[in-house]
Amino acid sequence: MPWLKALHLISMVTWFAGLFYLPRLYVYHAQCEDTPGRERFKIMERKLFYGIMTPGAVLTLVFGLWMVFAYAWEMYSSMAWLHLKLTLVLLLIVYHVYCGKLLLDFRRDRNRHGHVFYRWLNEVPVLFLIAIVLLATLKPF
């Protein structure tokens, strides 16, 4: 089981690295005024989203669900902290998908937001990270 937890954490760190960096790329992309620069950002964003973030997310979910079922769901199903953590993970998946929608908007040159919007969007995963790590380590309730 320690290997499973280690793989889950490694995947989670990979996923969050992308979640932290992609909106930062969107900040710079929204400020970019030249065509070669915009095309470069499109490549960077695509590679980050599909090559790092999404595989990290999938592996995080696979290893996390594996642990939930390996540790006997019946035992944990009554623990409120786990339900809250899983709810936050679900919301984080929604955030991930939204970042993917923004990626498509940039790819199609249909961005409707300024750099300030993306600066605020960049802070969202920090809140999720803090809450999820506190729930997983402290197991309140």
SETIPA-612302 format. One record per residue: residue number from 1; residue in three letters; chain; y, z, x of N, C-alpha, C in turn. Coordinates in Angstrom, 1 decimal. Each point is the difference from the previous one (the first is absolute). Layout:
<pts>
<NUM,'ALA','A',<Y,Z,X>,<Y,Z,X>,<Y,Z,X>>
...
</pts>
This chain:
<pts>
<1,'MET','A',<-1.2,0.0,0.8>,<1.2,0.0,-0.8>,<1.3,0.0,0.9>>
<2,'PRO','A',<0.0,0.6,1.1>,<1.2,0.0,0.8>,<0.4,-1.5,0.4>>
<3,'TRP','A',<-1.0,-0.9,0.2>,<0.3,-1.4,0.3>,<0.7,-0.6,-1.1>>
<4,'LEU','A',<-0.5,0.3,-1.2>,<0.6,-0.6,-1.2>,<1.5,0.4,-0.2>>
<5,'LYS','A',<0.2,1.3,0.2>,<1.4,0.5,-0.1>,<0.9,-0.6,1.1>>
<6,'ALA','A',<-0.6,-0.2,1.2>,<0.8,-0.6,1.1>,<0.4,-1.5,-0.4>>
<7,'LEU','A',<-1.0,-0.7,-0.5>,<0.2,-1.4,-0.4>,<1.0,-0.1,-1.1>>
<8,'HIS','A',<0.0,1.0,-0.9>,<0.9,0.0,-1.1>,<1.4,0.3,0.5>>
<9,'LEU','A',<0.2,0.9,0.9>,<1.3,0.3,0.6>,<0.6,-1.2,0.8>>
<10,'ILE','A',<-0.9,-0.6,0.8>,<0.4,-1.2,0.8>,<0.5,-1.1,-0.9>>
<11,'SER','A',<-0.7,-0.2,-1.1>,<0.4,-1.1,-0.9>,<1.3,0.4,-0.7>>
<12,'MET','A',<0.1,1.3,-0.3>,<1.2,0.4,-0.7>,<1.3,-0.2,0.9>>
<13,'VAL','A',<-0.2,0.4,1.3>,<1.1,-0.2,0.9>,<0.4,-1.4,0.1>>
<14,'THR','A',<-1.0,-0.9,0.1>,<0.2,-1.4,0.1>,<0.8,-0.5,-1.3>>
<15,'TRP','A',<-0.5,0.4,-1.1>,<0.7,-0.4,-1.3>,<1.4,0.5,0.0>>
<16,'PHE','A',<0.2,1.3,0.3>,<1.4,0.5,0.0>,<0.9,-0.6,1.0>>
<17,'ALA','A',<-0.5,-0.4,1.2>,<0.8,-0.7,1.0>,<0.6,-1.3,-0.7>>
<18,'GLY','A',<-0.8,-0.7,-0.7>,<0.5,-1.2,-0.7>,<0.9,0.3,-1.1>>
<19,'LEU','A',<-0.3,1.1,-0.8>,<0.9,0.4,-1.1>,<1.4,0.4,0.5>>
<20,'PHE','A',<0.0,0.6,1.2>,<1.3,0.4,0.6>,<0.8,-1.2,0.6>>
<21,'TYR','A',<-0.8,-1.0,0.6>,<0.7,-1.1,0.7>,<0.4,-1.1,-0.9>>
<22,'LEU','A',<-0.8,-0.4,-1.0>,<0.2,-1.1,-0.8>,<1.4,0.1,-0.7>>
<23,'PRO','A',<0.4,1.1,-0.7>,<1.3,0.0,-0.6>,<1.1,-0.1,1.1>>
<24,'ARG','A',<-0.3,0.5,1.2>,<1.0,-0.1,1.1>,<0.2,-1.5,0.3>>
<25,'LEU','A',<-1.1,-0.8,0.0>,<0.2,-1.4,0.2>,<0.8,-0.6,-1.1>>
<26,'TYR','A',<-0.2,0.5,-1.2>,<0.7,-0.6,-1.2>,<1.5,0.3,0.2>>
<27,'VAL','A',<0.4,1.1,0.6>,<1.4,0.4,0.3>,<0.6,-1.1,0.8>>
<28,'TYR','A',<-0.7,-0.3,1.1>,<0.5,-1.0,1.0>,<0.0,-1.4,-0.6>>
<29,'HIS','A',<-1.1,-0.3,-0.8>,<-0.1,-1.3,-0.6>,<1.1,-0.2,-1.0>>
<30,'ALA','A',<0.4,1.0,-0.8>,<1.0,-0.1,-1.0>,<1.4,-0.3,0.7>>
<31,'GLN','A',<0.1,0.5,1.2>,<1.3,-0.1,0.8>,<0.1,-1.3,0.8>>
<32,'CYS','A',<-1.2,-0.7,0.2>,<-0.1,-1.2,0.8>,<0.7,-1.1,-0.7>>
<33,'GLU','A',<0.8,-0.8,0.8>,<0.8,-1.1,-0.6>,<-0.4,-1.4,0.5>>
<34,'ASP','A',<-1.0,0.0,1.0>,<-0.3,-1.4,0.5>,<-1.5,-0.3,-0.4>>
<35,'THR','A',<-0.2,-1.3,-0.2>,<-1.3,-0.4,-0.5>,<-1.2,0.3,1.0>>
<36,'PRO','A',<0.2,-0.2,1.3>,<-1.1,0.3,0.9>,<-0.3,1.5,0.0>>
<37,'GLY','A',<1.0,0.9,-0.1>,<-0.2,1.4,-0.1>,<-0.8,0.4,-1.2>>
<38,'ARG','A',<0.4,-0.6,-1.2>,<-0.7,0.3,-1.3>,<-1.5,-0.4,0.1>>
<39,'GLU','A',<-0.2,-1.2,0.6>,<-1.4,-0.5,0.1>,<-0.8,0.9,0.9>>
<40,'ARG','A',<0.6,0.6,1.1>,<-0.7,0.9,0.9>,<-0.4,1.3,-0.8>>
<41,'PHE','A',<1.0,0.5,-0.8>,<-0.3,1.2,-0.8>,<-1.1,-0.3,-0.9>>
<42,'LYS','A',<-0.1,-1.1,-0.7>,<-1.1,-0.3,-0.9>,<-1.3,0.1,0.7>>
<43,'ILE','A',<-0.1,-0.5,1.2>,<-1.3,0.0,0.8>,<-0.3,1.5,0.3>>
<44,'MET','A',<0.9,0.7,0.5>,<-0.2,1.4,0.3>,<-0.5,0.8,-1.2>>
<45,'GLU','A',<0.7,-0.2,-1.1>,<-0.3,0.8,-1.2>,<-1.4,-0.4,-0.5>>
<46,'ARG','A',<-0.3,-1.2,0.0>,<-1.3,-0.5,-0.5>,<-1.1,0.6,0.9>>
<47,'LYS','A',<0.1,-0.1,1.3>,<-1.0,0.6,0.9>,<-0.2,1.5,-0.1>>
<48,'LEU','A',<1.1,0.7,-0.2>,<0.0,1.4,-0.2>,<-0.7,0.4,-1.3>>
<49,'PHE','A',<0.4,-0.7,-1.1>,<-0.6,0.3,-1.3>,<-1.5,-0.3,-0.1>>
<50,'TYR','A',<-0.3,-1.2,0.4>,<-1.4,-0.4,-0.2>,<-0.9,0.3,1.2>>
<51,'GLY','A',<0.5,0.2,1.2>,<-0.8,0.3,1.2>,<-0.1,1.5,0.3>>
<52,'ILE','A',<0.9,0.8,-0.4>,<0.0,1.4,0.4>,<0.0,0.9,-1.3>>
<53,'MET','A',<1.0,-0.2,-0.8>,<0.2,0.9,-1.2>,<-1.2,0.0,-1.0>>
<54,'THR','A',<-0.3,-1.2,-0.4>,<-1.0,-0.1,-1.1>,<-1.4,0.4,0.6>>
<55,'PRO','A',<-0.4,-0.5,1.1>,<-1.3,0.6,0.5>,<0.0,1.5,0.2>>
<56,'GLY','A',<1.2,0.5,0.5>,<0.1,1.5,0.1>,<-0.1,0.7,-1.3>>
<57,'ALA','A',<0.6,-0.6,-1.0>,<-0.1,0.6,-1.4>,<-1.4,-0.1,-0.5>>
<58,'VAL','A',<-0.7,-1.1,0.1>,<-1.3,-0.2,-0.5>,<-1.0,1.0,0.7>>
<59,'LEU','A',<0.1,0.1,1.3>,<-0.9,0.9,0.7>,<0.3,1.5,-0.3>>
<60,'THR','A',<1.3,0.3,-0.1>,<0.4,1.4,-0.4>,<-0.7,0.3,-1.4>>
<61,'LEU','A',<0.1,-0.9,-0.9>,<-0.6,0.2,-1.3>,<-1.5,0.1,0.0>>
<62,'VAL','A',<-0.6,-0.9,0.8>,<-1.5,0.0,0.1>,<-0.5,1.4,0.6>>
<63,'PHE','A',<0.6,0.4,1.2>,<-0.4,1.2,0.6>,<0.3,1.2,-0.8>>
<64,'GLY','A',<1.2,0.0,-0.7>,<0.4,1.1,-0.8>,<-1.0,0.2,-1.2>>
<65,'LEU','A',<-0.3,-1.1,-0.7>,<-0.9,0.1,-1.1>,<-1.4,0.4,0.4>>
<66,'TRP','A',<-0.4,-0.5,1.2>,<-1.3,0.4,0.5>,<0.0,1.5,0.3>>
<67,'MET','A',<1.0,0.5,0.5>,<0.1,1.5,0.2>,<-0.1,0.7,-1.3>>
<68,'VAL','A',<0.8,-0.4,-1.0>,<0.0,0.6,-1.3>,<-1.4,0.1,-0.6>>
<69,'PHE','A',<-0.7,-1.1,0.1>,<-1.4,0.0,-0.6>,<-1.0,0.6,0.9>>
<70,'ALA','A',<0.2,0.0,1.3>,<-0.9,0.7,0.9>,<0.1,1.5,-0.1>>
<71,'TYR','A',<1.2,0.5,-0.2>,<0.2,1.4,-0.2>,<-0.3,0.5,-1.4>>
<72,'ALA','A',<-0.6,-0.8,-0.8>,<-0.4,0.3,-1.3>,<1.2,0.1,-0.9>>
<73,'TRP','A',<0.2,-1.0,-0.8>,<1.2,-0.1,-0.9>,<0.0,1.2,-1.0>>
<74,'GLU','A',<-1.2,0.4,-0.4>,<0.0,1.1,-1.0>,<0.7,1.2,0.5>>
<75,'MET','A',<-0.2,0.3,1.3>,<0.6,1.2,0.6>,<1.5,-0.1,0.0>>
<76,'TYR','A',<0.5,-1.2,0.4>,<1.4,-0.2,0.2>,<0.7,-0.4,-1.3>>
<77,'SER','A',<-0.7,-0.4,-1.0>,<0.6,-0.6,-1.2>,<0.9,1.1,-0.7>>
<78,'SER','A',<-0.3,1.3,0.2>,<0.8,1.0,-0.7>,<1.2,0.4,0.9>>
<79,'MET','A',<0.2,-0.6,1.1>,<1.1,0.4,0.9>,<1.2,-0.8,-0.2>>
<80,'ALA','A',<1.1,0.6,-0.5>,<1.2,-0.6,-0.4>,<0.6,-0.8,1.2>>
<81,'TRP','A',<0.0,0.6,1.2>,<0.6,-0.6,1.2>,<-0.6,-1.4,0.2>>
<82,'LEU','A',<-1.3,-0.2,-0.2>,<-0.6,-1.3,0.2>,<0.4,-1.0,-1.0>>
<83,'HIS','A',<0.1,0.4,-1.3>,<0.5,-0.9,-1.0>,<1.5,-0.4,0.3>>
<84,'LEU','A',<0.8,0.9,0.4>,<1.4,-0.3,0.4>,<0.0,-1.0,1.2>>
<85,'LYS','A',<-0.8,0.3,1.0>,<0.0,-0.9,1.2>,<-0.5,-1.4,-0.4>>
<86,'LEU','A',<-1.0,-0.1,-0.9>,<-0.5,-1.3,-0.4>,<1.1,-0.7,-0.8>>
<87,'THR','A',<0.7,0.7,-0.8>,<1.1,-0.6,-0.8>,<1.1,-0.5,1.0>>
<88,'LEU','A',<0.3,0.7,1.0>,<1.0,-0.4,1.0>,<-0.5,-1.2,0.7>>
<89,'VAL','A',<-1.3,-0.1,0.3>,<-0.6,-1.1,0.7>,<0.1,-1.3,-0.9>>
<90,'LEU','A',<-0.2,0.2,-1.3>,<0.1,-1.1,-1.0>,<1.4,-0.5,0.0>>
<91,'LEU','A',<1.0,0.9,0.0>,<1.4,-0.4,0.0>,<0.4,-0.7,1.3>>
<92,'LEU','A',<-0.6,0.5,1.1>,<0.2,-0.7,1.3>,<-0.6,-1.4,0.0>>
<93,'ILE','A',<-1.1,-0.2,-0.7>,<-0.5,-1.4,-0.2>,<1.0,-0.8,-0.7>>
<94,'VAL','A',<0.6,0.5,-1.1>,<1.0,-0.7,-0.7>,<1.2,-0.4,0.9>>
<95,'TYR','A',<0.4,0.9,0.8>,<1.1,-0.2,1.0>,<-0.4,-1.2,0.9>>
<96,'HIS','A',<-1.3,0.1,0.5>,<-0.5,-1.1,0.9>,<0.0,-1.3,-0.7>>
<97,'VAL','A',<-0.4,-0.1,-1.3>,<0.0,-1.2,-0.7>,<1.4,-0.5,-0.2>>
<98,'TYR','A',<1.0,0.9,-0.3>,<1.4,-0.4,-0.1>,<0.5,-0.5,1.3>>
<99,'CYS','A',<-0.4,0.5,1.1>,<0.5,-0.5,1.3>,<-0.6,-1.5,0.1>>
<100,'GLY','A',<-1.2,-0.2,-0.5>,<-0.6,-1.3,0.1>,<0.8,-1.0,-0.9>>
<101,'LYS','A',<0.5,0.5,-1.2>,<0.8,-0.8,-0.9>,<1.3,-0.4,0.7>>
<102,'LEU','A',<0.6,0.9,0.7>,<1.2,-0.2,0.8>,<-0.2,-1.0,1.1>>
<103,'LEU','A',<-1.2,0.1,0.6>,<-0.4,-1.0,1.0>,<0.0,-1.4,-0.5>>
<104,'LEU','A',<-0.5,-0.2,-1.2>,<-0.1,-1.3,-0.7>,<1.4,-0.5,-0.3>>
<105,'ASP','A',<0.9,1.0,-0.5>,<1.4,-0.4,-0.2>,<0.7,-0.5,1.2>>
<106,'PHE','A',<-0.2,0.6,1.1>,<0.6,-0.4,1.3>,<-0.6,-1.4,0.4>>
<107,'ARG','A',<-1.3,-0.1,-0.1>,<-0.7,-1.3,0.3>,<0.6,-1.1,-0.7>>
<108,'ARG','A',<0.3,0.2,-1.3>,<0.5,-1.1,-0.9>,<1.6,0.0,0.0>>
<109,'ASP','A',<0.6,0.7,0.9>,<1.4,0.1,0.1>,<0.7,0.4,-1.3>>
<110,'ARG','A',<-0.6,1.0,-0.6>,<0.5,0.5,-1.3>,<0.3,1.5,0.1>>
<111,'ASN','A',<0.4,0.5,1.1>,<0.3,1.4,0.2>,<1.3,0.3,-0.9>>
<112,'ARG','A',<-0.1,1.1,-0.7>,<1.1,0.3,-0.9>,<0.7,1.4,0.4>>
<113,'HIS','A',<-0.4,0.5,1.2>,<0.5,1.3,0.4>,<0.7,-0.1,1.3>>
<114,'GLY','A',<0.9,1.0,0.2>,<0.7,0.1,1.3>,<-0.7,0.9,0.9>>
<115,'HIS','A',<0.5,0.1,1.2>,<-0.6,0.8,1.1>,<0.0,1.5,-0.4>>
<116,'VAL','A',<1.0,0.5,-0.8>,<0.0,1.4,-0.3>,<-1.1,0.4,-0.9>>
<117,'PHE','A',<-0.4,-0.9,-1.0>,<-1.2,0.2,-0.8>,<-1.2,0.2,0.8>>
<118,'TYR','A',<-0.2,-0.8,1.0>,<-1.2,0.1,0.9>,<0.0,1.2,0.9>>
<119,'ARG','A',<1.2,0.5,0.3>,<0.1,1.2,0.8>,<-0.5,1.2,-0.8>>
<120,'TRP','A',<0.4,0.0,-1.3>,<-0.5,1.1,-0.9>,<-1.5,-0.2,-0.3>>
<121,'LEU','A',<-0.4,-1.2,-0.2>,<-1.4,-0.2,-0.2>,<-0.9,0.4,1.2>>
<122,'ASN','A',<0.6,-0.1,1.2>,<-0.7,0.4,1.2>,<-0.3,1.5,0.0>>
<123,'GLU','A',<0.7,0.8,-0.8>,<-0.2,1.5,0.0>,<-1.1,0.4,-0.9>>
<124,'VAL','A',<-0.4,-0.8,-0.9>,<-1.0,0.3,-1.0>,<-1.4,0.5,0.6>>
<125,'PRO','A',<-0.5,-0.8,1.0>,<-1.3,0.5,0.5>,<0.0,1.3,0.7>>
<126,'VAL','A',<1.2,0.4,0.5>,<0.1,1.3,0.7>,<-0.3,1.1,-1.0>>
<127,'LEU','A',<0.6,-0.1,-1.2>,<-0.3,1.0,-1.1>,<-1.5,0.0,-0.3>>
<128,'PHE','A',<-0.6,-1.1,-0.1>,<-1.4,0.0,-0.3>,<-0.8,0.6,1.1>>
<129,'LEU','A',<0.3,-0.3,1.2>,<-0.7,0.5,1.2>,<0.1,1.5,0.0>>
<130,'ILE','A',<1.1,0.6,-0.2>,<0.2,1.4,0.1>,<-0.8,0.7,-1.1>>
<131,'ALA','A',<0.1,-0.5,-1.2>,<-0.7,0.6,-1.2>,<-1.5,-0.1,0.2>>
<132,'ILE','A',<-0.5,-1.2,0.4>,<-1.5,-0.2,0.1>,<-0.5,0.9,1.1>>
<133,'VAL','A',<0.6,0.0,1.2>,<-0.5,0.8,1.1>,<0.1,1.5,-0.4>>
<134,'LEU','A',<1.0,0.5,-0.6>,<0.1,1.4,-0.4>,<-1.2,0.3,-1.0>>
<135,'LEU','A',<-0.2,-0.9,-1.0>,<-1.1,0.3,-0.9>,<-1.3,0.0,0.6>>
<136,'ALA','A',<-0.3,-0.9,0.9>,<-1.3,-0.1,0.7>,<-0.2,1.1,0.9>>
<137,'THR','A',<1.0,0.5,0.7>,<-0.2,1.1,0.9>,<0.1,1.4,-0.6>>
<138,'LEU','A',<0.9,0.2,-0.9>,<0.2,1.3,-0.6>,<-0.9,0.3,-1.2>>
<139,'LYS','A',<-0.3,-1.1,-0.7>,<-0.9,0.1,-1.2>,<0.6,1.1,-1.0>>
<140,'PRO','A',<1.2,-0.2,-0.4>,<0.6,1.1,-0.9>,<-0.7,-0.1,-1.4>>
<141,'PHE','A',<0.4,0.9,-0.9>,<-0.5,0.1,-1.4>,<-1.3,0.7,0.0>>
</pts>
